[in-house]
Amino acid sequence: MNIIKRLLIVLFALTFVIQANAKDAPASFADLAERLMPSVVNISTTTTITANTNPFPGFQFPPGSPFEDMFKEFGTPQKRKSAALGSGFIIDEKGIVITNNHVIQNSEDIVVRVGGDKEYKATIIGADPLSDIAVLQINSKEKFIPVKFGNSDKARIGDWVIAIGNPFGLGRTVTSGIISARNRSIGLSRYEDYIQTDASINSGNSGGPLFDMNGNVIGINTAIIGKGGSIGIGFSIPSNSAKKVISQLIEFGETKRGWLGVRIQVVTDEIADVEKLDEPRGALVASVAEKSPSDKAGIKAGDIILEFNGTKINEMKELPKIVAQTEVGKTVDVKIWRNKKEIIKKIKLGRLETSSDFKEEKKEIKPEIPEISEIKSLKIITRPLNQKDIEQRKLPNQTTGLVITNIGKNSPVNYLNIGDVIVEAQKKKIKSTKDLEDIVDRALKSNQKTILIVIYNNQNQRRYIGVKLD
C-alpha cells in the first residue's frame, strides 16, 4: 500500500511539473493585434500587359498547335492593366516597408495602404529575387509606427505566432497558429530555410509579417501549399535570414553575397561508402567554375566540403546559405575530404552577383559517325562523346566520356537518362568504352559492391553517382 501511495505522489509531482512548465494558450490576441496592426500595410500594384488579339476571333487553334503562335503575331497589340495585391510591414518611422519581391516584381505603380484607409505611393529601394525580399519607401514625410525584428533562431516548434495581412484583398486580417516546423526547403528559391506555420495564410498575405508573442517579426510570410486557400501549411522567411539581405538592400540597393564558385550535390550513402567517409555529410563538389575563388584555392571536383569558416556542414543545402551570408572578400578556412583524409584550403570569397563562368570559344565542327557499344556489366549502350556534343551542350572543351543511348530495365543505373554523359569512373577519366568496362570488371573481381561515376545530366549539370554493382 505504501508503495502505491508513493507512486501516486511521484505521478502527481510529475504532472504538476509538466503543467507548471507548459505555456497556456493566450486567452486573447486582441491587445497584441491592436498594437501591431498600424505597422502592417496592404500593398497593391499595377502592371501593363501587352497581348495580341486573335485576328480570327471565331476560330481557335488547338492548344500547342504550331499555327497558334503564328497567328497571334498578326493580331492587334492590346494593352491592359493587371493588378496584384500583397502585404508588408513598416520597420522604420520614415516609412520603410518590407514585402516579398514577387509582390512588386515588374510593377509600374505601387500603392501602400496604412491603417486601413490612408494610401501612399511607394518606390522600390531594392529587391532580391533569390531570397524573394523587397524593400519599399513610402513617399511621405509623415512618421509611421514601426515594428522590430525578433530572433528567429530562438523560435521553437510549438510556439504561438500570429500573422497579419491582406488575404484576397479583404484588408487587415489577423490569424493565429503555432510554428509547425523549422528549416523547411520547398524548392521555391535558392536560399531556403523556411519556418512552417499552421496560422492561416492565403493569397494576398505574401510579404506580411509573422509575429511572436512579444510582437516581434520572426518571419516574412511567403508561400502556402494548396490551391485556392489555406490548408494549414504556410511558409515564412526567418527574420535572421532576412535581416542581412534587407540591410544590404537599404544600404546599397542590391545584395552582396559571398561566392565560392562550385556546383554541389548531396553526399549519398553510396558516395560516403566509396569515399570511406564515416557517414553521409557535407557537400560534394560536382564541378568548379574556372577562375573562381575555389578554382584559385585548389578545390577540385570530387572534394567533399565538411566545414566552412568554422561551421560544420551536415547537409548539402546548408552550404549555399552560409556562403551567401559571408562577407565578400573575406578569406575563410574550408575543410574538405579528399583521398580519404581531411585537408584545409584558404579561400578568398568572390561576389555572387558579379560572377560569370568562363566561356569556351566556338570551334568549327566536323561531322562524325557515332560508334555504338554495349557495356554488358552495366546493361547500357553508349557512344563516345564527340566535339559536336561538346559544342551543342556547352561542355568544357576537353571533356571526354560516353553518351548513354540505351538503358536496360535491369541495369544498375536504370535511374539515369538517355543522353547522360559518363565522364569519370572511380576518379579516372573515361575516354573509351574499354576504359569503363575495365574499371567495372576490376571492381567486380575485387568484390567491390559500389563504384563512383561522374556524369553530365541532360541539364548539363555535373553529378556524382554511387552505382551498386550486381
C-alpha positions as CSV (number, residue, x, y, z in Angstrom):
1,M,0.0,0.0,0.0
2,N,2.9,2.4,0.9
3,I,4.5,1.7,-2.5
4,I,1.2,2.6,-4.3
5,K,0.9,5.8,-2.3
6,R,4.5,6.8,-3.1
7,L,3.9,6.1,-6.8
8,L,0.8,8.3,-6.8
9,I,2.7,11.1,-5.1
10,V,5.5,10.8,-7.7
11,L,3.0,10.9,-10.6
12,F,1.2,13.8,-9.1
13,A,4.5,15.7,-8.7
14,L,5.5,14.9,-12.3
15,T,2.1,16.1,-13.6
16,F,2.5,19.3,-11.5
17,V,6.0,20.0,-13.0
18,I,4.8,19.4,-16.6
19,Q,1.8,21.7,-16.1
20,A,4.0,24.3,-14.5
21,N,6.4,24.3,-17.4
22,A,3.8,24.3,-20.2
23,K,2.7,27.6,-21.6
24,D,-1.1,28.2,-21.7
25,A,-2.7,29.3,-24.9
26,P,-3.3,33.1,-24.9
27,A,-6.8,34.0,-23.6
28,S,-6.9,36.6,-26.4
29,F,-4.7,38.0,-29.1
30,A,-6.7,41.3,-29.1
31,D,-4.2,43.5,-27.3
32,L,-1.3,42.3,-29.3
33,A,-3.1,42.6,-32.6
34,E,-4.3,46.1,-31.8
35,R,-0.7,47.2,-31.1
36,L,0.7,45.7,-34.2
37,M,-1.9,46.4,-36.9
38,P,-0.9,50.0,-37.5
39,S,2.5,48.7,-38.7
40,V,1.1,46.2,-41.2
41,V,0.3,47.5,-44.6
42,N,-1.7,46.4,-47.6
43,I,0.1,46.7,-51.0
44,S,-1.5,47.0,-54.4
45,T,0.5,47.1,-57.7
46,T,-0.4,47.7,-61.3
47,T,1.4,46.4,-64.4
48,T,0.8,47.0,-68.1
49,I,0.5,43.7,-70.1
50,T,0.6,43.8,-73.9
51,A,-1.0,40.9,-75.8
52,N,-2.0,40.4,-79.4
53,T,-5.7,39.8,-80.1
54,N,-6.8,36.9,-82.3
55,P,-7.3,38.2,-85.9
56,F,-9.9,35.4,-86.3
57,P,-12.0,35.6,-83.1
58,G,-14.4,33.0,-84.2
59,F,-11.7,30.4,-84.7
60,Q,-9.4,28.8,-82.1
61,F,-6.5,26.6,-82.8
62,P,-6.0,23.6,-80.5
63,P,-3.6,24.2,-77.6
64,G,0.0,23.5,-78.7
65,S,-0.8,23.9,-82.4
66,P,2.2,25.4,-84.3
67,F,-0.2,27.8,-86.0
68,E,-1.4,29.2,-82.7
69,D,1.7,31.4,-82.0
70,M,2.0,32.3,-85.7
71,F,-1.5,33.8,-85.9
72,K,-1.0,35.6,-82.6
73,E,1.8,37.6,-84.2
74,F,-0.6,39.0,-86.7
75,G,-3.1,40.2,-84.1
76,T,-3.5,43.7,-82.9
77,P,-1.4,44.5,-79.8
78,Q,-3.7,45.4,-76.9
79,K,-2.5,46.9,-73.6
80,R,-4.3,46.2,-70.4
81,K,-3.6,46.9,-66.7
82,S,-3.1,44.0,-64.4
83,A,-3.5,44.5,-60.6
84,A,-1.9,42.4,-57.8
85,L,-2.3,42.5,-54.0
86,G,0.0,41.7,-51.2
87,S,1.1,42.7,-47.7
88,G,4.1,44.3,-45.9
89,F,5.2,45.8,-42.7
90,I,6.9,49.0,-41.6
91,I,10.4,48.8,-40.0
92,D,11.3,52.5,-39.8
93,E,9.3,55.6,-38.8
94,K,10.4,57.2,-42.1
95,G,8.2,54.7,-44.0
96,I,10.5,51.8,-45.0
97,V,8.4,48.8,-45.8
98,I,9.4,45.1,-46.2
99,T,7.5,42.8,-48.5
100,N,8.1,39.9,-51.0
101,N,9.8,40.5,-54.3
102,H,7.1,38.6,-56.1
103,V,4.5,41.1,-54.8
104,I,6.1,44.1,-56.5
105,Q,8.1,42.5,-59.4
106,N,7.6,44.3,-62.7
107,S,5.2,46.7,-61.2
108,E,4.7,50.2,-62.5
109,D,2.8,51.7,-59.7
110,I,2.9,50.7,-56.0
111,V,0.3,51.9,-53.5
112,V,0.7,51.2,-49.8
113,R,-2.4,51.4,-47.6
114,V,-1.7,52.2,-43.9
115,G,-4.2,51.9,-41.1
116,G,-6.8,50.6,-43.4
117,D,-7.7,53.9,-45.0
118,K,-4.6,56.1,-45.8
119,E,-3.0,55.5,-49.2
120,Y,0.5,56.5,-50.2
121,K,2.6,56.0,-53.4
122,A,5.8,53.9,-52.8
123,T,9.1,53.4,-54.6
124,I,11.4,50.4,-54.6
125,I,14.6,50.9,-52.6
126,G,15.9,47.4,-53.6
127,A,14.7,43.9,-54.4
128,D,16.3,40.5,-54.3
129,P,14.6,37.7,-56.4
130,L,16.9,35.0,-54.9
131,S,15.5,35.4,-51.4
132,D,12.2,36.9,-52.5
133,I,12.6,40.1,-50.4
134,A,11.9,43.7,-51.4
135,V,12.3,47.0,-49.6
136,L,10.0,49.9,-50.3
137,Q,9.9,53.6,-49.4
138,I,6.6,55.3,-48.7
139,N,6.6,58.7,-50.4
140,S,5.6,60.8,-47.5
141,K,7.2,62.9,-44.8
142,E,4.8,61.6,-42.1
143,K,6.1,59.5,-39.3
144,F,4.9,55.9,-39.1
145,I,4.8,53.2,-36.4
146,P,7.5,50.6,-37.0
147,V,7.8,47.0,-35.7
148,K,11.1,45.3,-34.7
149,F,12.6,42.0,-35.8
150,G,12.9,39.2,-33.3
151,N,15.5,36.4,-33.2
152,S,14.0,33.7,-35.4
153,D,16.7,31.2,-34.2
154,K,15.0,31.2,-30.8
155,A,11.6,30.4,-32.3
156,R,10.7,26.8,-31.3
157,I,8.3,24.3,-32.9
158,G,5.1,24.6,-31.0
159,D,5.4,28.4,-30.2
160,W,2.4,30.5,-30.7
161,V,2.5,33.0,-33.6
162,I,0.1,35.4,-35.3
163,A,0.0,36.5,-39.0
164,I,-1.4,39.9,-40.1
165,G,-2.0,40.6,-43.8
166,N,-4.3,41.3,-46.7
167,P,-5.8,37.9,-47.8
168,F,-7.8,38.1,-51.0
169,G,-7.7,41.9,-50.8
170,L,-10.0,41.9,-47.7
171,G,-7.8,44.2,-45.8
172,R,-6.2,43.8,-42.3
173,T,-6.8,40.3,-41.2
174,V,-5.3,38.5,-38.1
175,T,-4.8,34.8,-37.9
176,S,-3.1,32.7,-35.3
177,G,-1.4,29.3,-35.0
178,I,1.9,27.7,-34.0
179,I,5.2,27.0,-35.5
180,S,4.8,23.6,-37.1
181,A,8.4,23.0,-38.3
182,R,11.7,24.7,-38.9
183,N,14.4,24.6,-41.7
184,R,12.0,23.7,-44.5
185,S,13.0,23.5,-48.1
186,I,10.3,23.5,-50.8
187,G,12.2,24.3,-54.0
188,L,10.9,27.8,-54.3
189,S,14.1,29.8,-54.1
190,R,17.9,29.3,-53.9
191,Y,18.2,30.1,-50.2
192,E,15.6,28.2,-48.3
193,D,15.2,27.8,-44.6
194,Y,11.5,28.4,-44.1
195,I,9.5,28.5,-40.9
196,Q,6.4,26.4,-41.4
197,T,3.2,27.5,-39.6
198,D,-0.4,26.5,-39.4
199,A,-1.6,30.1,-39.0
200,S,-4.0,30.7,-41.9
201,I,-2.1,32.3,-44.8
202,N,-3.8,32.9,-48.1
203,S,-3.3,34.7,-51.4
204,G,-2.6,38.4,-50.5
205,N,-0.7,37.5,-47.3
206,S,2.6,37.4,-49.2
207,G,5.1,39.8,-47.7
208,G,3.2,40.2,-44.4
209,P,4.8,39.6,-41.0
210,L,4.7,36.5,-38.8
211,F,4.9,37.7,-35.1
212,D,5.9,36.0,-31.9
213,M,4.0,36.7,-28.7
214,N,6.3,39.6,-27.9
215,G,5.2,41.4,-31.0
216,N,8.5,40.9,-32.9
217,V,8.7,39.9,-36.5
218,I,10.2,36.4,-36.7
219,G,9.2,35.7,-40.3
220,I,8.0,37.1,-43.7
221,N,5.0,35.1,-45.0
222,T,5.9,33.9,-48.5
223,A,4.2,30.7,-49.6
224,I,1.5,28.2,-49.0
225,I,0.7,24.7,-50.1
226,G,-2.7,24.2,-51.6
227,K,-4.6,25.9,-54.4
228,G,-7.3,28.4,-53.7
229,G,-6.8,28.7,-49.9
230,S,-5.0,27.8,-46.7
231,I,-4.8,24.2,-45.7
232,G,-2.7,25.0,-42.6
233,I,0.7,24.7,-44.3
234,G,2.3,28.1,-44.8
235,F,6.0,29.2,-45.0
236,S,7.8,32.2,-43.8
237,I,11.3,33.5,-44.4
238,P,13.1,33.6,-41.0
239,S,13.9,37.1,-39.8
240,N,17.6,36.2,-39.1
241,S,18.0,35.2,-42.8
242,A,16.1,38.3,-44.0
243,K,17.8,41.0,-41.9
244,K,21.2,40.8,-43.7
245,V,19.5,41.0,-47.1
246,I,17.3,43.9,-46.0
247,S,20.3,45.9,-44.6
248,Q,22.2,45.4,-47.8
249,L,19.2,46.5,-50.0
250,I,18.8,49.6,-47.8
251,E,22.5,50.5,-47.9
252,F,23.4,49.5,-51.5
253,G,20.1,49.0,-53.3
254,E,21.4,45.4,-54.1
255,T,22.8,42.4,-52.4
256,K,26.4,41.4,-52.0
257,R,26.7,37.7,-51.4
258,G,29.8,35.6,-50.9
259,W,30.6,33.2,-53.8
260,L,32.7,30.0,-53.8
261,G,32.3,29.1,-57.5
262,V,31.3,25.4,-57.0
263,R,28.3,23.3,-58.0
264,I,27.5,20.9,-55.2
265,Q,25.3,17.9,-54.6
266,V,24.2,15.6,-51.8
267,V,26.6,13.1,-50.3
268,T,24.6,9.8,-50.5
269,D,25.3,6.6,-48.6
270,E,26.9,5.1,-51.7
271,I,29.2,8.1,-52.2
272,A,30.2,8.1,-48.5
273,D,30.9,4.4,-48.7
274,V,33.2,4.8,-51.8
275,E,35.0,7.8,-50.3
276,K,35.4,6.0,-46.9
277,L,33.7,8.8,-45.1
278,D,32.3,7.9,-41.7
279,E,28.8,8.9,-42.6
280,P,26.9,10.8,-45.4
281,R,27.7,14.5,-44.5
282,G,29.0,17.7,-46.1
283,A,28.6,18.9,-49.7
284,L,30.1,17.1,-52.6
285,V,31.8,19.3,-55.2
286,A,30.4,18.3,-58.6
287,S,32.2,20.9,-60.6
288,V,34.4,24.0,-60.1
289,A,33.9,27.2,-62.1
290,E,37.0,28.2,-64.0
291,K,38.9,31.2,-62.4
292,S,36.5,31.2,-59.4
293,P,37.7,31.6,-55.8
294,S,37.5,27.8,-55.3
295,D,39.5,27.2,-58.5
296,K,42.2,29.6,-57.4
297,A,42.4,27.9,-54.0
298,G,42.8,24.4,-55.4
299,I,39.3,23.0,-54.8
300,K,38.6,20.1,-57.1
301,A,35.6,18.2,-58.4
302,G,35.1,15.2,-56.1
303,D,36.1,17.1,-52.9
304,I,33.6,17.0,-50.1
305,I,33.2,20.2,-48.1
306,L,32.9,19.3,-44.5
307,E,33.3,22.7,-42.8
308,F,33.1,26.3,-43.9
309,N,34.6,29.1,-41.8
310,G,34.4,27.0,-38.6
311,T,30.8,25.9,-39.3
312,K,30.2,22.1,-39.9
313,I,28.2,21.3,-43.0
314,N,25.9,18.5,-42.0
315,E,23.7,18.7,-45.2
316,M,24.5,19.9,-48.6
317,K,21.7,22.6,-48.5
318,E,23.3,24.4,-45.6
319,L,26.4,25.4,-47.6
320,P,24.9,27.9,-50.1
321,K,23.1,29.9,-47.3
322,I,26.2,30.1,-45.1
323,V,28.5,31.1,-48.0
324,A,26.0,33.8,-49.2
325,Q,25.8,35.3,-45.7
326,T,29.6,35.6,-45.5
327,E,31.3,38.9,-46.3
328,V,32.6,39.3,-49.9
329,G,36.4,39.4,-50.0
330,K,36.8,37.6,-46.7
331,T,39.4,34.8,-46.5
332,V,37.9,31.7,-44.9
333,D,39.2,28.2,-44.0
334,V,37.4,25.4,-45.8
335,K,37.8,21.9,-44.6
336,I,37.5,19.2,-47.3
337,W,37.6,15.4,-47.6
338,R,40.0,14.3,-50.3
339,N,41.6,10.9,-50.9
340,K,40.2,9.7,-47.6
341,K,41.7,12.4,-45.4
342,E,40.8,15.9,-44.2
343,I,42.7,18.9,-45.6
344,I,42.1,22.7,-45.2
345,K,42.1,25.2,-48.0
346,K,42.0,29.0,-47.6
347,I,39.6,30.7,-50.0
348,K,39.0,34.4,-50.6
349,L,35.3,34.7,-51.4
350,G,34.1,36.5,-54.5
351,R,30.8,38.1,-55.1
352,L,28.0,36.0,-56.5
353,E,26.2,38.9,-58.2
354,T,29.2,39.7,-60.4
355,S,30.4,36.1,-61.1
356,S,30.4,34.6,-64.6
357,D,31.6,31.2,-65.9
358,F,34.4,31.0,-68.4
359,K,33.0,30.8,-72.0
360,E,34.7,28.4,-74.3
361,E,35.5,29.7,-77.8
362,K,33.5,28.1,-80.5
363,K,35.4,25.9,-82.9
364,E,34.5,24.5,-86.3
365,I,33.0,21.1,-86.0
366,K,33.3,18.3,-88.5
367,P,30.5,15.7,-88.7
368,E,31.4,12.4,-87.0
369,I,29.9,8.9,-87.3
370,P,29.0,7.7,-83.9
371,E,30.4,4.4,-82.6
372,I,27.8,2.4,-80.6
373,S,29.0,-0.1,-78.0
374,E,27.3,-2.2,-75.3
375,I,28.6,-2.3,-71.8
376,K,27.2,-5.6,-70.6
377,S,28.2,-5.3,-67.0
378,L,26.1,-2.1,-66.6
379,K,23.4,-3.2,-69.2
380,I,23.7,0.1,-71.1
381,I,24.6,1.1,-74.7
382,T,26.8,4.1,-75.3
383,R,28.7,6.0,-77.9
384,P,31.8,8.3,-77.5
385,L,31.2,11.9,-76.7
386,N,32.2,14.0,-79.8
387,Q,33.1,17.6,-80.5
388,K,29.6,18.4,-81.8
389,D,28.1,17.2,-78.4
390,I,30.6,19.4,-76.5
391,E,29.6,22.4,-78.7
392,Q,25.9,21.9,-78.6
393,R,25.8,21.1,-74.8
394,K,28.4,23.8,-74.0
395,L,30.5,21.4,-72.0
396,P,34.2,22.1,-71.1
397,N,36.2,21.8,-74.3
398,Q,38.5,19.0,-73.1
399,T,35.6,16.8,-71.9
400,T,35.8,13.1,-72.8
401,G,33.2,10.4,-72.0
402,L,30.4,8.1,-73.2
403,V,26.9,9.2,-74.1
404,I,24.2,6.8,-72.9
405,T,22.0,5.8,-75.8
406,N,20.0,3.0,-74.2
407,I,19.4,1.6,-70.7
408,G,18.3,-1.9,-69.9
409,K,15.4,-2.4,-67.5
410,N,17.6,-4.4,-65.0
411,S,20.5,-2.0,-65.4
412,P,22.2,-0.9,-62.1
413,V,22.0,2.6,-63.5
414,N,18.4,2.5,-64.7
415,Y,17.7,5.7,-62.8
416,L,19.9,7.6,-65.2
417,N,18.6,9.0,-68.5
418,I,19.3,8.5,-72.2
419,G,21.6,11.4,-73.1
420,D,23.5,11.5,-69.8
421,V,27.3,11.5,-70.3
422,I,29.6,9.3,-68.2
423,V,32.9,11.2,-67.9
424,E,34.6,9.5,-64.9
425,A,34.6,6.2,-63.0
426,Q,36.5,5.7,-59.8
427,K,38.0,9.2,-60.3
428,K,39.5,8.2,-63.7
429,K,38.6,9.9,-66.9
430,I,36.6,7.8,-69.4
431,K,37.9,8.1,-73.0
432,S,36.5,4.9,-74.4
433,T,34.1,2.0,-73.8
434,K,37.1,-0.1,-72.8
435,D,38.1,2.3,-70.0
436,L,34.7,2.0,-68.3
437,E,34.5,-1.8,-68.9
438,D,37.9,-2.3,-67.3
439,I,37.0,-0.3,-64.2
440,V,33.8,-2.2,-63.7
441,D,35.4,-5.6,-64.3
442,R,38.2,-4.8,-61.7
443,A,35.6,-3.7,-59.2
444,L,33.6,-6.9,-59.7
445,K,36.7,-9.1,-59.4
446,S,37.6,-7.5,-56.1
447,N,34.1,-8.0,-54.7
448,Q,33.6,-4.2,-54.6
449,K,29.9,-3.5,-54.2
450,T,29.9,0.1,-55.2
451,I,31.7,2.3,-57.7
452,L,31.6,6.1,-58.1
453,I,30.9,7.6,-61.5
454,V,30.6,11.1,-62.7
455,I,28.0,12.2,-65.3
456,Y,26.8,15.3,-67.0
457,N,23.0,15.0,-67.0
458,N,20.5,16.3,-69.6
459,Q,20.7,19.8,-67.9
460,N,24.5,19.7,-68.4
461,Q,25.0,19.5,-64.6
462,R,28.0,17.6,-63.4
463,R,26.8,14.9,-60.9
464,Y,28.4,12.2,-58.8
465,I,26.6,8.9,-58.7
466,G,27.2,5.9,-56.5
467,V,26.5,2.7,-58.5
468,K,25.7,-0.6,-56.8
469,L,27.0,-3.4,-58.9
470,D,25.1,-6.7,-59.3
